[in-house]
Amino acid sequence: MPYIITTIPAPGAFHDNGSPVFETRTAVATLDEADLYLQRLDQWQSVDVRDLPAEGGTVGPLPDGTVIEMRPASWMDLKIHTDLPGDPHGTLSDAQILAAFNGAHA
């Protein structure tokens, strides 16, 4: 089952270069991939999404004020939020759907 991970920065958060931090959305294929995704982000190494129920949930606010939301999604949910052409025969692979979703939300 795929998941959508949304990171919501603290109000008024800025990067070191002075640019504002925006909300991000990333899709992953499994709960284990969600955990790996978050572990690659230094400031969230203490977050373990496996502590959340399979139906998702919220972690935070973290020390920097960030809130992380994770929710399950269907493959069709992901396809709806991409620039993919219609796929009436279901010929797109899961990897193609994830890449299109993540590309549309980069």
Phi, psi and omega in degrees: 000129178283160178228149172250127178251123178246127175253125182246112182289161174298147177304133179077015180287140179228149173287169178302331181276003177093355179280147182291151176267129181252159174298141177235153175230131179226138176254140176227160186277330185220167176297322177298320178293326176298316180296316179297319179302313182289328180292336178285345180264110188312313187290349182244024183297338180275355181276128176237103183293345177291348174283346179273153176291161182301335179278005175093187181164195185233141174239130176121181011288144177280173181307328179272003179092355180290143174243136178245126176246139177229133178217147176289154178217160173268163177298326178294321175305314181295317181298324181298328184262031178233178176262021182291143172292166179306148181226064187297338182259004178063042185271349181282140178281162177302319180297320179294320179294315179299315181298320180292317178299310182294326176293323180287339183247019180279000000 
